[in-house]
């Protein structure tokens, strides 16, 4: 491999690392300021702490971003997202999220394992453990992330 090829490879690796680092930062901001507070609110409605509430949602196969006949939190989700995205400090997130939300669902599905195994495991280990130790937790989390993406797509149109 020549010096030019090696340099091009190094530059591409640095570029990919920068993209991943930015994505990690953005996703952690969403987790800290939108997803976790919303899940905390759902857990509080059950008089439970966050992790117990998440385990309950998993066991009961409830997803706040996807309505069921007997359980629908989508009105609360829309209300919460409106309030969240209208705050001056978060308005820019809507603009930043649009290019990601334009990606094909297949690409987003491809990235969910990275979100789960890298971001959640490293930045939110207690939540990761609670999800992964609960039967059906990984599938629930994957569905939650995809449904959140679809909700944001509809919301930010």
MARBA-3410 file (N, C-alpha, C, O; in Angstrom, 1 decimal):
157
0.9,-1.2,0.0,0.0,0.0,0.0,0.9,1.2,0.0,1.8,1.3,0.8 ~ 0.6,2.1,-0.9,1.4,3.3,-1.0,1.1,4.4,0.0,0.1,4.2,0.8 ~ 1.9,5.4,0.1,1.7,6.4,1.1,0.4,7.2,0.9,-0.3,7.5,1.9 ~ 0.0,7.4,-0.3,-1.2,8.1,-0.7,-2.4,7.2,-0.2,-3.4,7.7,0.4 ~ -2.4,5.9,-0.5,-3.5,5.1,-0.1,-3.6,5.0,1.4,-4.7,5.0,1.9
-2.5,4.9,2.1,-2.5,4.8,3.5,-3.1,6.1,4.1,-3.8,6.1,5.1 ~ -2.6,7.3,3.5,-3.1,8.6,4.0,-4.6,8.7,3.8,-5.4,9.2,4.6 ~ -5.1,8.3,2.6,-6.5,8.3,2.3,-7.3,7.4,3.3,-8.4,7.8,3.7 ~ -6.8,6.3,3.6,-7.4,5.4,4.5,-7.5,6.0,5.9,-8.5,5.9,6.6 ~ -6.4,6.6,6.3,-6.3,7.3,7.7,-7.3,8.4,7.7,-8.0,8.6,8.7
-7.4,9.2,6.7,-8.4,10.3,6.6,-9.8,9.8,6.7,-10.6,10.4,7.4 ~ -10.1,8.8,5.9,-11.4,8.2,6.0,-11.8,7.7,7.4,-12.9,7.8,7.8 ~ -10.8,7.0,8.0,-11.1,6.5,9.4,-11.3,7.7,10.3,-12.2,7.6,11.2 ~ -10.6,8.7,10.2,-10.7,9.9,11.1,-12.1,10.6,10.8,-12.8,11.0,11.7 ~ -12.5,10.6,9.5,-13.8,11.2,9.2,-14.9,10.3,9.8,-15.9,10.9,10.3
-14.8,9.0,9.6,-15.8,8.1,10.2,-15.9,8.2,11.7,-17.0,8.2,12.3 ~ -14.8,8.4,12.4,-14.7,8.5,13.8,-15.4,9.8,14.2,-16.1,9.9,15.2 ~ -15.1,10.9,13.5,-15.8,12.2,13.8,-17.3,12.1,13.6,-18.0,12.6,14.4 ~ -17.7,11.4,12.6,-19.2,11.2,12.3,-19.8,10.4,13.5,-20.8,10.8,14.0 ~ -19.1,9.4,13.9,-19.6,8.5,15.0,-19.6,9.3,16.3,-20.6,9.2,17.1
-18.6,10.1,16.6,-18.5,10.9,17.8,-19.7,11.9,17.8,-20.3,12.2,18.9 ~ -19.9,12.6,16.7,-21.0,13.5,16.7,-22.4,12.8,16.9,-23.2,13.3,17.6 ~ -22.5,11.7,16.2,-23.8,11.0,16.4,-24.0,10.5,17.8,-25.1,10.6,18.4 ~ -22.9,10.1,18.5,-22.9,9.7,19.9,-23.4,10.9,20.7,-24.2,10.8,21.6 ~ -22.8,12.0,20.5,-23.1,13.3,21.2,-24.6,13.6,21.1,-25.3,13.9,22.0
-25.0,13.6,19.8,-26.4,14.0,19.5,-27.4,13.0,20.2,-28.4,13.4,20.8 ~ -27.1,11.7,20.1,-28.0,10.7,20.6,-28.0,10.7,22.2,-29.1,10.6,22.8 ~ -26.9,11.0,22.8,-26.8,11.2,24.2,-27.6,12.4,24.7,-28.3,12.4,25.7 ~ -27.6,13.5,23.9,-28.4,14.6,24.2,-29.9,14.3,24.1,-30.7,14.6,25.0 ~ -30.3,13.6,23.1,-31.7,13.1,23.0,-32.1,12.2,24.1,-33.1,12.3,24.7
-31.2,11.3,24.5,-31.4,10.4,25.6,-31.6,11.2,26.9,-32.6,11.0,27.6 ~ -30.7,12.1,27.2,-30.7,12.8,28.5,-31.9,13.8,28.5,-32.5,14.0,29.6 ~ -32.3,14.4,27.4,-33.3,15.5,27.5,-34.7,15.1,26.9,-35.6,15.9,27.1 ~ -34.8,14.0,26.3,-36.1,13.6,25.7,-36.5,12.2,26.1,-37.5,12.0,26.8 ~ -35.7,11.2,25.7,-36.2,9.8,25.9,-36.2,9.4,27.3,-37.3,8.9,27.8
-35.1,9.7,28.1,-35.1,9.3,29.5,-36.2,10.0,30.3,-36.9,9.4,31.1 ~ -36.3,11.3,30.1,-37.4,12.0,30.9,-38.8,11.5,30.6,-39.6,11.4,31.5 ~ -39.0,11.2,29.3,-40.3,10.7,29.0,-40.5,9.3,29.6,-41.6,9.0,30.2 ~ -39.5,8.4,29.5,-39.7,7.1,30.1,-39.8,7.2,31.6,-40.5,6.4,32.3 ~ -39.1,8.2,32.2,-39.2,8.5,33.6,-40.7,8.8,34.0,-41.2,8.4,35.0
-41.3,9.7,33.1,-42.7,10.1,33.4,-43.6,8.9,33.3,-44.5,8.8,34.1 ~ -43.4,8.0,32.3,-44.2,6.8,32.2,-44.0,5.9,33.5,-45.0,5.4,34.0 ~ -42.7,5.8,33.9,-42.5,5.0,35.1,-43.2,5.6,36.4,-43.7,4.9,37.2 ~ -43.1,6.9,36.5,-43.7,7.6,37.6,-45.2,7.3,37.6,-45.9,7.2,38.6 ~ -45.8,7.3,36.4,-47.3,7.0,36.3,-47.6,5.6,36.9,-48.7,5.4,37.3
-46.6,4.7,37.0,-46.8,3.4,37.6,-46.3,3.4,39.1,-46.3,2.4,39.7 ~ -45.9,4.6,39.5,-45.3,4.7,40.9,-44.0,3.9,41.0,-43.8,3.2,42.0 ~ -43.2,3.9,40.0,-42.0,3.1,39.9,-40.8,3.9,39.5,-41.0,4.9,38.8 ~ -39.6,3.5,39.9,-38.4,4.2,39.4,-38.2,3.9,37.9,-38.8,2.9,37.4 ~ -37.4,4.6,37.3,-37.2,4.5,35.8,-36.9,3.0,35.4,-37.6,2.5,34.5
-35.9,2.4,36.0,-35.5,1.0,35.5,-36.7,0.0,35.8,-36.9,-0.8,34.9 ~ -37.4,0.1,36.9,-38.5,-0.8,37.1,-39.6,-0.5,36.1,-40.3,-1.4,35.6 ~ -39.8,0.8,35.8,-40.8,1.1,34.8,-40.5,0.6,33.4,-41.4,0.2,32.7 ~ -39.2,0.7,33.0,-38.8,0.2,31.7,-39.0,-1.3,31.7,-39.4,-1.9,30.7 ~ -38.6,-2.0,32.8,-38.8,-3.5,32.8,-40.3,-3.8,32.7,-40.6,-4.8,32.0
-41.1,-3.0,33.3,-42.6,-3.3,33.2,-43.0,-3.1,31.7,-43.8,-3.9,31.2 ~ -42.6,-2.0,31.1,-42.9,-1.8,29.7,-42.5,-2.9,28.8,-43.2,-3.4,27.9 ~ -41.3,-3.5,29.1,-40.8,-4.6,28.3,-41.7,-5.8,28.5,-42.2,-6.5,27.6 ~ -41.9,-6.1,29.8,-42.7,-7.3,30.1,-44.2,-7.2,29.6,-44.7,-8.2,29.1 ~ -44.7,-6.0,29.6,-46.1,-5.8,29.1,-46.1,-5.5,27.6,-47.2,-5.3,27.1
-45.0,-5.5,27.0,-44.8,-5.2,25.6,-45.5,-3.9,25.2,-46.2,-3.8,24.2 ~ -45.2,-2.9,26.0,-45.8,-1.5,25.8,-44.7,-0.6,25.3,-43.6,-0.6,25.8 ~ -45.0,0.1,24.2,-44.1,1.1,23.6,-44.8,2.4,23.5,-45.8,2.5,22.8 ~ -44.2,3.4,24.2,-44.9,4.7,24.2,-45.0,5.4,22.8,-45.8,6.3,22.6 ~ -44.3,4.9,21.8,-44.3,5.5,20.5,-45.1,4.7,19.5,-45.3,5.1,18.3
-45.8,3.6,20.0,-46.6,2.8,19.1,-47.9,2.4,19.9,-47.8,1.7,20.9 ~ -49.0,2.9,19.5,-50.3,2.6,20.2,-50.7,1.2,20.1,-50.5,0.5,19.1 ~ -51.4,0.8,21.2,-52.1,-0.5,21.2,-53.5,-0.2,21.6,-53.8,0.8,22.0 ~ -54.4,-1.2,21.3,-55.8,-1.0,21.6,-56.0,-0.6,23.1,-56.8,0.2,23.4 ~ -55.3,-1.3,24.0,-55.5,-1.1,25.4,-54.5,-0.2,26.1,-54.6,0.1,27.3
-53.6,0.4,25.3,-52.6,1.3,25.9,-52.1,2.2,24.8,-51.5,1.8,23.8 ~ -52.3,3.5,24.9,-51.8,4.5,23.9,-51.3,5.7,24.6,-52.0,6.5,25.2 ~ -50.0,5.9,24.4,-49.3,7.1,25.0,-48.9,8.1,23.9,-48.1,9.0,24.2 ~ -49.4,7.9,22.7,-48.9,8.8,21.6,-49.3,10.2,21.8,-48.6,11.1,21.3 ~ -50.5,10.5,22.4,-50.8,11.9,22.6,-49.8,12.6,23.6,-49.4,13.7,23.4
-49.4,11.8,24.6,-48.5,12.3,25.6,-47.1,12.5,24.9,-46.4,13.5,25.1 ~ -46.7,11.6,24.0,-45.5,11.7,23.2,-45.5,13.0,22.4,-44.6,13.8,22.4 ~ -46.6,13.2,21.7,-46.7,14.4,20.8,-46.6,15.7,21.7,-46.0,16.7,21.3 ~ -47.3,15.7,22.8,-47.3,16.8,23.7,-45.9,17.1,24.2,-45.4,18.2,24.2 ~ -45.3,16.0,24.6,-43.9,16.1,25.2,-42.9,16.6,24.1,-42.1,17.5,24.3
-43.0,16.0,22.9,-42.1,16.5,21.8,-42.3,17.9,21.4,-41.4,18.6,21.1 ~ -43.6,18.4,21.4,-43.9,19.8,21.1,-43.2,20.7,22.1,-42.5,21.6,21.8 ~ -43.4,20.4,23.4,-42.7,21.2,24.4,-41.2,21.1,24.4,-40.5,22.1,24.5 ~ -40.7,19.9,24.1,-39.3,19.7,24.1,-38.6,20.5,22.9,-37.7,21.2,23.1 ~ -39.2,20.3,21.7,-38.6,20.9,20.5,-38.9,22.4,20.4,-38.3,23.0,19.6
-39.8,22.9,21.2,-40.1,24.4,21.1,-39.2,25.1,22.1,-39.3,26.4,22.2 ~ -38.5,24.4,23.0,-37.6,25.1,23.9,-36.4,25.7,23.1,-35.9,25.1,22.2 ~ -36.0,27.0,23.4,-34.9,27.6,22.6,-33.6,26.7,22.6,-33.0,26.7,21.5 ~ -33.3,26.1,23.6,-32.0,25.3,23.6,-32.2,24.0,22.8,-31.1,23.3,22.6 ~ -33.4,23.6,22.4,-33.5,22.3,21.7,-34.1,22.5,20.3,-34.1,21.5,19.5
-34.4,23.7,19.9,-35.0,23.9,18.6,-34.0,23.4,17.5,-34.5,22.9,16.5 ~ -32.7,23.6,17.7,-31.7,23.2,16.7,-31.7,21.7,16.5,-31.4,21.2,15.5 ~ -32.2,20.9,17.5,-32.2,19.5,17.4,-33.1,19.0,16.3,-32.8,18.1,15.6 ~ -34.2,19.7,16.1,-35.2,19.4,15.1,-34.5,19.5,13.7,-34.7,18.7,12.8 ~ -33.8,20.6,13.6,-33.0,20.8,12.3,-32.0,19.8,12.1,-31.8,19.3,11.0
-31.3,19.5,13.2,-30.2,18.5,13.1,-30.7,17.1,12.9,-30.0,16.3,12.2 ~ -31.9,16.8,13.3,-32.5,15.4,13.2,-33.0,15.2,11.8,-33.0,14.0,11.4 ~ -33.4,16.2,11.1,-34.0,15.9,9.8,-33.2,15.1,8.8,-33.7,14.2,8.2 ~ -31.9,15.4,8.6,-31.1,14.6,7.7,-31.0,13.1,8.1,-31.0,12.2,7.3 ~ -31.0,12.9,9.4,-30.9,11.5,9.9,-32.3,10.8,9.7,-32.3,9.7,9.2
-33.3,11.5,9.9,-34.7,11.0,9.7,-35.0,10.7,8.2,-35.9,10.0,7.9 ~ -34.3,11.4,7.3,-34.5,11.1,5.9,-33.9,9.8,5.4,-34.2,9.3,4.3 ~ -33.0,9.3,6.2,-32.4,8.0,5.9,-33.4,6.9,5.8,-34.4,6.9,6.4 ~ -33.1,5.9,5.0,-34.0,4.8,4.8,-34.1,4.0,6.1,-33.2,3.9,6.9 ~ -35.2,3.4,6.3,-35.5,2.6,7.5,-34.5,1.5,7.6,-34.0,1.1,8.7
-34.1,0.9,6.5,-33.1,-0.2,6.5,-31.8,0.3,7.0,-31.1,-0.5,7.8 ~ -31.4,1.5,6.7,-30.1,2.0,7.3,-30.2,2.2,8.8,-29.3,1.9,9.5 ~ -31.4,2.8,9.2,-31.6,3.0,10.6,-31.6,1.6,11.4,-31.0,1.5,12.5 ~ -32.2,0.6,10.8,-32.2,-0.7,11.4,-30.8,-1.2,11.6,-30.5,-1.9,12.5 ~ -30.0,-0.9,10.6,-28.6,-1.4,10.6,-27.8,-0.7,11.7,-26.9,-1.3,12.2
-28.2,0.5,12.0,-27.5,1.3,13.1,-28.0,1.0,14.5,-27.3,1.3,15.5 ~ -29.1,0.4,14.6,-29.7,0.2,16.0,-28.7,-0.7,16.8,-28.6,-0.4,18.0 ~ -28.1,-1.7,16.3,-27.2,-2.5,17.2,-26.0,-1.6,17.7,-25.6,-1.8,18.8 ~ -25.5,-0.7,16.9,-24.5,0.2,17.3,-25.0,1.1,18.4,-24.3,1.3,19.4 ~ -26.2,1.6,18.3,-26.8,2.5,19.3,-26.9,1.7,20.6,-26.6,2.2,21.7
-27.5,0.5,20.5,-27.7,-0.3,21.6,-26.4,-0.8,22.3,-26.2,-0.6,23.5 ~ -25.4,-1.3,21.5,-24.2,-1.9,22.1,-23.1,-0.9,22.4,-22.3,-1.1,23.3 ~ -23.1,0.2,21.7,-22.1,1.2,22.0,-22.6,2.3,22.9,-22.0,2.6,23.9 ~ -23.6,3.0,22.5,-24.1,4.2,23.2,-24.7,3.8,24.5,-24.4,4.2,25.6 ~ -25.7,2.9,24.4,-26.5,2.5,25.6,-25.6,1.8,26.6,-25.6,2.1,27.8
-24.8,0.8,26.1,-24.0,0.0,27.0,-22.9,0.9,27.7,-22.7,0.7,28.9 ~ -22.3,1.8,27.0,-21.2,2.6,27.5,-21.7,3.8,28.3,-21.2,4.1,29.4 ~ -22.8,4.5,27.8,-23.2,5.7,28.4,-24.3,5.6,29.4,-24.5,6.4,30.3 ~ -25.1,4.5,29.3,-26.2,4.3,30.2,-26.2,2.8,30.6,-27.2,2.0,30.3 ~ -25.2,2.4,31.3,-25.0,0.9,31.6,-26.2,0.4,32.5,-26.5,-0.8,32.3
-26.7,1.1,33.4,-27.8,0.6,34.2,-29.0,0.3,33.4,-29.7,-0.7,33.5 ~ -29.4,1.3,32.5,-30.5,1.1,31.6,-30.2,-0.1,30.6,-31.1,-0.9,30.4 ~ -29.0,-0.2,30.1,-28.7,-1.3,29.2,-28.9,-2.6,29.9,-29.5,-3.5,29.3 ~ -28.4,-2.7,31.1,-28.5,-4.0,31.9,-30.0,-4.3,32.2,-30.4,-5.4,32.0 ~ -30.7,-3.3,32.5,-32.2,-3.5,32.8,-32.9,-4.0,31.6,-33.7,-4.9,31.6
-32.6,-3.4,30.4,-33.2,-3.8,29.2,-32.8,-5.2,28.8,-33.6,-6.1,28.5 ~ -31.5,-5.5,28.8,-31.0,-6.7,28.3,-31.2,-7.9,29.2,-31.3,-9.1,28.8 ~ -31.4,-7.7,30.5,-31.7,-8.8,31.4,-33.2,-9.2,31.5,-33.5,-10.2,32.0 ~ -34.0,-8.3,30.9,-35.4,-8.6,30.8,-35.8,-9.3,29.6,-35.4,-8.9,28.5 ~ -36.5,-10.5,29.7,-36.8,-11.2,28.5,-37.6,-10.4,27.5,-38.6,-9.7,27.8
-37.1,-10.4,26.3,-37.7,-9.6,25.2,-37.2,-8.1,25.2,-37.7,-7.3,24.4 ~ -36.2,-7.8,26.0,-35.7,-6.4,26.2,-35.0,-5.9,24.9,-35.3,-4.8,24.5 ~ -34.2,-6.7,24.3,-33.5,-6.2,23.1,-34.5,-5.9,22.0,-34.3,-4.9,21.3 ~ -35.4,-6.8,21.8,-36.4,-6.6,20.7,-37.3,-5.4,21.1,-37.6,-4.6,20.2 ~ -37.6,-5.2,22.3,-38.4,-4.0,22.8,-37.6,-2.7,22.5,-38.1,-1.8,21.9
-36.3,-2.7,22.9,-35.5,-1.5,22.6,-35.3,-1.2,21.2,-35.5,-0.1,20.7 ~ -35.1,-2.2,20.4,-34.9,-2.0,18.9,-36.2,-1.5,18.3,-36.2,-0.5,17.5 ~ -37.3,-2.0,18.7,-38.6,-1.5,18.3,-38.9,-0.1,18.8,-39.3,0.8,18.0 ~ -38.5,0.2,20.0,-38.7,1.5,20.6,-37.9,2.6,19.8,-38.4,3.6,19.4 ~ -36.6,2.2,19.4,-35.8,3.2,18.7,-36.3,3.4,17.3,-36.3,4.5,16.8
-36.8,2.3,16.6,-37.3,2.5,15.3,-38.6,3.3,15.3,-38.9,4.1,14.5 ~ -39.5,3.0,16.3,-40.8,3.7,16.4,-40.5,5.2,16.8,-41.3,6.0,16.4 ~ -39.5,5.4,17.6,-39.2,6.8,17.9,-38.8,7.5,16.7,-39.2,8.7,16.4 ~ -37.9,6.9,15.9,-37.5,7.5,14.6,-38.7,7.8,13.7,-38.8,8.9,13.1 ~ -39.6,6.9,13.6,-40.8,7.1,12.8,-41.7,8.2,13.3,-42.3,9.0,12.6
-41.8,8.2,14.7,-42.6,9.3,15.3,-42.0,10.7,15.0,-42.7,11.6,14.6 ~ -40.6,10.7,15.1,-40.0,12.0,14.8,-40.1,12.4,13.3,-40.2,13.5,13.0 ~ -40.0,11.4,12.5,-40.2,11.7,11.0,-41.6,12.3,10.8,-41.7,13.4,10.1 ~ -42.6,11.8,11.4,-44.0,12.3,11.2,-44.1,13.7,11.9,-44.7,14.6,11.4 ~ -43.4,13.8,13.0,-43.5,15.1,13.8,-42.8,16.2,13.1,-43.3,17.3,13.1
-41.6,15.9,12.6,-40.8,17.0,12.0,-41.0,17.3,10.5,-40.2,18.0,9.9 ~ -42.0,16.7,10.0,-42.3,17.0,8.6,-42.6,18.4,8.3,-42.9,18.8,7.2
END
